[in-house]
């Protein structure tokens, strides 16, 4: 039972949302970015290097972890 709880906490830690500092778009890994071919469950760190904000077009370097 404790192992399952630990696994759940680790999964939640890695499913962090990231917010665009230019337009405030929030990348949610639980949703992904289907319009760009990014499947649900894709972590921000695993997005392709050339992925861009779907609203304003800036790169991943313009995103910050969202405070939850």
C-alpha positions as a printed Julia matrix, in Angstrom:
68×3 Matrix{Float64}:
  0.0    0.0     0.0
  2.77   2.46    0.84
  4.46   1.78   -2.49
  1.31   2.73   -4.38
  1.03   5.99   -2.46
  4.66   6.8    -3.18
  4.19   6.06   -6.88
  1.14   8.31   -6.96
  3.07  11.18   -5.34
  5.94  10.78   -7.8
  3.53  10.8   -10.75
  1.84  13.95   -9.48
  5.22  15.64   -8.99
  6.19  14.99  -12.59
  2.85  16.1   -14.03
  3.6   19.76  -13.36
  1.92  22.44  -15.44
  3.99  25.11  -17.16
  2.83  28.65  -17.9
  3.89  30.81  -20.83
  5.4   34.04  -19.51
  4.28  35.92  -22.64
  0.59  35.03  -22.99
 -0.23  33.0   -19.83
 -1.11  29.82  -21.77
 -0.79  26.83  -19.43
  0.61  23.56  -20.75
 -1.1   20.75  -18.87
  0.55  17.36  -19.42
 -2.7   15.59  -18.58
 -4.22  17.22  -21.68
 -1.16  17.56  -23.91
 -1.47  19.7   -27.04
 -3.61  17.65  -29.43
 -3.61  20.35  -32.11
  0.18  20.02  -32.29
  0.15  16.22  -32.11
  1.19  16.09  -28.44
 -0.62  13.26  -26.68
 -2.07  13.46  -23.17
  0.48  12.33  -20.59
  3.42  14.03  -22.33
  5.54  15.81  -19.75
  6.73  19.33  -20.51
 10.32  18.1   -20.4
  9.47  15.54  -23.1
  8.0   18.04  -25.58
  9.99  18.31  -28.81
 12.69  21.01  -28.8
 10.84  22.87  -31.55
  7.45  22.83  -29.79
  5.96  26.33  -29.52
  3.22  27.89  -27.45
 -0.01  27.29  -29.37
 -1.27  30.79  -28.59
  1.69  33.11  -29.12
  4.35  30.92  -30.76
  7.24  31.36  -28.3
  9.51  28.44  -27.45
  9.73  26.27  -24.35
 12.35  28.59  -22.86
  9.6   31.17  -22.25
  7.68  28.83  -19.91
  7.91  28.57  -16.13
  6.61  25.96  -13.7
  3.18  26.97  -12.53
  2.71  27.33   -8.78
  0.1   24.83   -7.69
